[in-house]
Amino acid sequence: MELIPISENVLINPEQIEAVEMRKVKGEKTFVIIIGGKSYIPSVDSAALLKDLVLGGMRLNEQFFSV
């Protein structure tokens, strides 16, 4: 299990992700990661986060992405 940073003090396990959503937050589009019914808004670069998620074990064909 490799934990992925989504902010300075929050690490997530990509295997526990229930959904990755694109939402408008404060007028800007951002990713929201759902784990255990909780929503997390990453403060890291979106492209780097997606790369880390895929390299960390998240299988794109098995996860639910919502727009």
Secondary structure, DSSP 8 states (H G I E B T S, - for coil): ---EEEETTEEE-GGGEEEEEEEEETTEEEEEEEETTEEE---S-HHHHHHHHHHTT--TTTSEEE-
